[in-house]
């Protein structure tokens, strides 16, 4: 963090900046001295679109660290590589995590790195990968309407094989995944370290859990 511009060195600075433009709410979920998630939430549905749709919205986010080196090797390269992003998307198993998306925009960076954004009807999927050994990181996010995210989470974890990961699930009051119970989800070989839930006027329900290899 100390190498970042001053705005991004801590969450308080970022929240203060966003508050200049939005009537939002900053929240740290999980222990500040352990694995936690910083989220800034603002509801634009009323002010920008004239409708209140967030009651039916839900999102899943998976943040993965210490990824398997063999998996990450697929996203390494150099300026002379002619790797096709679609080939990597298919061979790595990422395509399966997009749940049949029919619009896929994938990109292989030089000298390394990868991202994909995909759409299936009203659902989006986005994945970003930083494969370097000293700081490997993968993020996965979707708003796909699933009653349970358990099988999708397991598929994503099996695809990237992280050493540790965090899951955050946001659910509105009327979404199909409202009753999804993150605390009950178990992953073979992983130990659950933190599990938190936040509810309030600023957000309907956010569930957060952190896992590490047992």
N, C-alpha and C positions, 0 to 999 in steps of 0.2 A: 504493500500500500504506500509506503514512503516514496516510491519511485513514480507515483501517479501525480498528475496535476492536483493542486491543493483542493479543488472541488471534490475529487474522488478519493481523498485519503481517509474519509470516515463518513458514516451514514448521516450524521447530523448535518454536515455541510451539504450533502446531496439533497436532503429533505428541505433545508432552508432555501435552496435554489429552486426546487420544484414548487414550494409554497408561494413563490412570487408569481406563478402562472396558474396554479390550480388550487382549488379548495379541497385539499386532500388530507390523508392520514398516513403517518409513518408508523411502522410496527416492526419490532424485532421479535421473532418467534423462535423459541428455544433459548438455552442459557447463553448469555453474552460471553461467558468464559469458556464456552464449548461450541459444538456445532450448532449454528443458528442460521436463520434466514431473514434478510432485511427486505421488507416489501413496502412499497408506496402505493396507496390505493386512492383512486378518485373516481367518482361516478359521473360520467359525461352523458349518459343516456338521456337524461331529462333536458339538460341545458343545450345539447347539440342536436338532438334528433327528435325531441318532442315526445318520446315514448320511454317507458320504463321496462327494459327487457332483461335487466340483470338478474331478475328473479329466476329466470330459466337458464342462466349461463353457468357453465362450470369449466374449469381448466385443471389440467394436470401438468406439473412441472417436476422433472427429475434432474438433479444436479449431481454429476458423477466425477469423482477424483481418483487418482492413482490407478489409472486404467491398465489393463493387461497390455504388455509391450507388444506381443504378437498381433493383437487386434489393432493397436495404434500404428503399427508398421504399414498398414494398408493406406494410411493417410499421410505418410512421409514421402518426400520426393525431392527433386531438384529442378532447376530451370530447364534442363534438357529432357525431362520426362514428358511423355505424350499421353499420360494417363487420362482416360475418359471418365468424367465424373459419373456418368450413368453406369459404367462398368463397376466402379467402386460401390455405388449405391446398391447394386444387385449382389455383387460377390460378398460384401460385408454383412448382408442380412438386413440392412437398413430399410430396404423397400418393404419388407414384411411389417415393420413397425409403423408404416404409413397407412395401414389398414385400407388398402385399395384405392388410394388417392389417384385421381386421373389427371391432375395437373401437377407436375413435379419439376422444380427448378433447382438443380443440384450444381455445385461448383467445387472444383478442386483447386486450392490455392498453391502458389509457388512461393517459397520452396516447400511448404507443407501446410496442412490444414484443410478443412472441408466444411461445407454447410449445405443444407437443403431446406427449401420451403415448399410445401405441398398443400394442395386443396382437394377436398372431396365434398361436393355440395357446400354446406355452410361450415364445414369443419376445416381447420388449418392444422398443419404440423410443421414444426421447425426444429432443426437440429444443428448445433454448432460444435465443432471438434477442434481442440488444440492438442496435438498428439505428442509434443515434446516430452521426454522422460522427466525432466525437472519440474514440469508443471502440467501434466496431462489433465485435460478437463473435457467433459462432454455434457451438453445441456440438451434436454428434450422437452418440448412443450406442445400441447394440443388442447383444443376445446371440444374434441369429439364427445358426443353425447353417449356415454356408457353408464349403465347401471352400476357396474363394478369395473374398476381399473386394475384389478389384481392380475389378470392374465396379461394385459398390456404391459404393466410394470415388469412382470417376470420376463416377458419377451425382450424388453429393452435391456434389462440387466444381463440376460443371457447373451445378448448381442455384443455388449461392450465390456463385460466382466470387470467392473470397477472394484477397487480395494475398499472404497467407502462411497456412500451416496446418500442423498437426502431427497425426500418426496414431499411436495406441497400440493394439496388439493383444495381448490376453491369451489364451493357449491352455493348456488342461489336457492332460495326457498322453494321454488317450483321445478327445479331441474331433475332429470331422471336419475342422477347419481346422488341425490340428497342423502340417502341412507347408506352410502358406501362407508364402511368402517375401516379406516386406515389402521387403527390399532390392532385389528385382528389379522392383518396381512402378515404372513411370514415368508421369508425367502431362505431356501436351503443354503447353508454355509455362512449365513450372515446373522449377526447379532444386533438387535434393536437397542440403541443407546438412548435416544430421546424421542418422546412422542408428546406433542402439544396440540391444543385446539384453541382457537380464538373466535369468539362471536361478539357482535356488537352492531350498533347503528351504522357504522362505517363500512361493514362488510357482513355478509350473511354468515358464512362459516369458512374458516381456513383451518385445515388439518395439516400438521407437519410431523414428519418422522425422519430420523437419521439412522443409518445402518452401517456397520463395518464388518469386515470379514472376521469370523469367529476364530 
